[in-house]
Amino acid sequence: MTAPSTLGLSTEARNLHWLLSNLVEEVPGVHSVTVVSSDGLMLLSSDPGLTTADAAVRRTGPRGSSADLATIVSGIGSLTIGAAKLMDAGGVKQTMVAMDEGSVFVMSISDGSLLGVHATADCDMSVIAYHMALFVGRAGHVLTPELRGELRKSLESTQ
């Protein structure tokens, strides 16, 4: 994982970066993690500087860049929110997609943002869901509009 520079960021932004890094480094089977705002923009990523060439060499994340995972998470979130509305089923808490060679997990954060995780196919889904819930519980109350703006600016400066 390429650690993003947190120099010059607020305490809350640094804490979110730290939580995200720990999720990737501490939970077995996790390849990459992203936080996407309610309007579909990536706010945080476990590998914000990943290039297409790097992704091809690693073969552990979506093709292209961390932005691809953010796009996938945003699309899954939009689809499931629409489905829940059509079924009068209330809010979507989490979504999991199991594939032959990997898994994608999406969990709602209190402000409408989404936490997305790309993991191995043989990961322990309950462990990943537990750690995602911990992240959401710790991050949801600090993800204010001001902090979202700060995170977007910091991502733009790394790309």
HUJO-V668474 format. One record per run of one state. SS is the DSSP state (~ for helix, > for strand, _ for the rest). FROM is the first residue (numbers start at 1). TO is the last residue. Records with the same first field share a line. If there is no record, write none. Layout:
SS->FROM-TO + FROM-TO
//
This chain:
_->1-10 + 27-29 + 37-41 + 46-51 + 59-65 + 87-93 + 100-101 + 109-113 + 120-124 + 140-144 + 159-159
~->11-26 + 52-58 + 66-86 + 125-139 + 145-158
>->30-36 + 42-45 + 94-99 + 102-108 + 114-119
//
